[in-house]
């Protein structure tokens, strides 16, 4: 059985990976929007995709973080025997 510190460490690493992926995804979207800013029709399309992509990535980020928090809470209860 894993100790609670092992569970905490694993959750922390996964959260850092999720945040890094969110940051990279948004940086890529910003680069695409910046690269097409001078083309009128394409610029509108990429700006729309930027907003939609940002919202999708942000929703996924918070859903995954919430799932990790629930998983960590279940592991904490199992390891420490807490009855919250």
ChimeraX attribute file (.defattr): number of C-alpha atoms within 10 A of each C-alpha:
attribute: neighborCount
match mode: 1-to-1
recipient: residues
	/A:1	6
	/A:2	9
	/A:3	12
	/A:4	16
	/A:5	11
	/A:6	11
	/A:7	16
	/A:8	16
	/A:9	11
	/A:10	13
	/A:11	17
	/A:12	15
	/A:13	11
	/A:14	15
	/A:15	18
	/A:16	12
	/A:17	12
	/A:18	18
	/A:19	17
	/A:20	12
	/A:21	14
	/A:22	17
	/A:23	15
	/A:24	12
	/A:25	15
	/A:26	19
	/A:27	13
	/A:28	12
	/A:29	19
	/A:30	16
	/A:31	13
	/A:32	16
	/A:33	20
	/A:34	13
	/A:35	12
	/A:36	16
	/A:37	15
	/A:38	10
	/A:39	9
	/A:40	9
	/A:41	10
	/A:42	13
	/A:43	17
	/A:44	14
	/A:45	12
	/A:46	20
	/A:47	18
	/A:48	13
	/A:49	15
	/A:50	19
	/A:51	14
	/A:52	12
	/A:53	16
	/A:54	19
	/A:55	13
	/A:56	12
	/A:57	19
	/A:58	16
	/A:59	12
	/A:60	14
	/A:61	17
	/A:62	13
	/A:63	12
	/A:64	15
	/A:65	18
	/A:66	13
	/A:67	12
	/A:68	17
	/A:69	16
	/A:70	12
	/A:71	14
	/A:72	18
	/A:73	16
	/A:74	13
	/A:75	17
	/A:76	17
	/A:77	14
	/A:78	15
	/A:79	15
	/A:80	10
	/A:81	10
	/A:82	10
	/A:83	6
	/A:84	5
